[in-house]
Structures are given as structure tokens and as C-alpha cells.
Amino acid sequence: MRYMEFADAEAQLGLLRTIIDNTWAAIAKQAEDQKKAEALRAAQEKAKPRQKRPSVAAPIKPLPPQKPIAPLKPKRPKAQTDAAPTKAELLQPQRPIPPKKPIGVNNRAKDSRSSA
């Protein structure tokens, strides 16, 4: 079965305009309602009293004062053969070193006396 169109071209354009206008109006109303709902939700969130959260970090307590540590006295090695003499060692009076006799001279003198 076939339907015959009863409207002319101008009537069809008028109908199309009405459909498009109603569609745009419905979309605009939805956008406006959505904006109002978001504004209302934001106003309700501002009106709510915020709950105070407990602080995560515990308060810092000052540490008890520490006793001062006595400075360590440096240990002096017993033998300082390679080290340079210190200032205190240089200022101490020193004994003169006795002269050394040649080894061969004394031995020969004893040998020559005993053989004679």
C-alpha cells in the first residue's frame, strides 16, 4: 500500500524547521538543567561543614640535651723513625753523641799487643 503525500514542498520545509527547532530547544533545556544541577551540588558541598581530619604526623617532641663528648687525645706511636721531629722534641736539650772509634783500629791494636 502506498501513501500519497498531501503536503507541498513549503509545508515539508516548515515541518522540518519545527522538528529541528524543537530538538535544539530540548537540548538547550537539558544543558540548562545540567548547569543548575551542578550549581546546586556545588552550593550544597560548600554548605556542608567539613569534618576535621586528624593530623597524620604526631607532634614533634624536643630531644633531651646530650652530654658533651670529651675530645679524644691522639695516640702517639712509640717509634717515630720515619716521622719528622715535632717542635717540642726540637726544643729539648740533647746530649752530645760520643765519637765512634773505627772497628778495625781497636782490633789491630789488641792483636799487635797480644802477639808481641
C-alpha positions in Angstrom: 0.0 0.0 0.0 1.3 3.3 -0.9 0.7 6.6 0.8 0.3 9.8 -1.2 1.8 12.9 0.2 -0.7 15.6 0.9 1.7 18.4 1.7 3.6 20.5 -0.8 7.4 21.4 -0.6 6.8 24.5 1.5 4.8 22.6 4.1 7.5 19.9 4.3 10.2 22.6 5.0 8.0 24.1 7.7 7.6 20.7 9.3 11.4 20.2 9.2 12.0 23.6 10.8 9.6 22.8 13.6 11.4 19.4 14.2 14.8 21.0 14.2 13.7 23.9 16.4 12.1 21.6 19.0 15.2 19.3 19.0 17.5 22.3 19.7 15.2 23.6 22.4 15.2 20.2 24.1 19.0 20.0 24.0 19.3 23.6 25.3 16.8 22.8 28.2 18.9 19.7 29.1 22.1 21.8 29.2 20.4 24.4 31.3 19.1 21.8 33.7 22.5 20.2 33.9 24.2 23.6 34.8 21.6 24.2 37.5 22.1 20.7 39.0 25.9 21.3 39.1 25.5 24.7 40.7 23.1 23.2 43.3 25.5 20.4 44.1 28.4 22.9 44.5 26.3 25.0 46.8 25.4 22.0 48.9 29.1 21.0 49.2 30.0 24.5 50.4 27.2 24.5 52.9 28.3 21.2 54.5 30.5 21.6 57.5 33.8 19.9 56.8 34.9 17.2 59.1 38.3 17.8 60.7 40.7 15.1 59.8 43.2 14.1 62.5 46.7 15.1 61.6 48.8 12.2 60.3 52.1 13.4 61.8 52.5 13.3 65.5 53.7 16.5 67.2 57.5 16.7 67.4 59.0 16.5 70.9 62.3 18.1 71.6 65.2 15.7 72.3 66.8 15.7 75.8 70.1 17.6 75.9 73.1 15.4 75.4 76.2 15.4 77.5 79.2 16.9 75.7 81.7 14.4 74.5 85.3 14.9 75.6 87.7 15.2 72.7 89.9 12.2 72.1 93.6 12.5 72.7 95.6 11.4 69.7 97.8 8.3 70.4 101.5 8.8 69.7 103.2 5.9 68.2 106.2 4.6 70.3 108.7 4.6 67.5 108.7 7.5 65.1 111.6 6.7 62.8 110.2 8.0 59.5 108.3 10.9 61.0 109.9 14.4 61.3 110.6 15.6 64.9 108.0 17.7 66.5 108.6 21.2 67.8 108.7 20.0 71.4 111.3 17.4 70.5 113.4 20.0 68.8 113.4 22.3 71.8 114.5 19.7 74.3 118.2 19.8 75.2 120.2 16.9 73.6 123.3 15.1 74.8 126.2 15.1 72.5 126.9 11.8 70.7 130.2 10.2 71.7 132.7 9.9 68.9 132.9 6.4 67.4 136.2 4.6 67.0 136.9 2.7 63.9 136.3 -1.0 64.3 139.5 -2.1 62.6 141.8 0.2 64.6 141.0 -1.2 68.0 141.1 -4.8 66.9 144.5 -4.4 65.3 145.9 -2.7 68.3 144.8 -5.6 70.5 146.2 -8.1 68.1 149.5 -6.4 67.8 149.8 -6.1 71.6 148.9 -9.7 72.2 151.3 -11.0 69.7 154.2 -9.0 70.9 
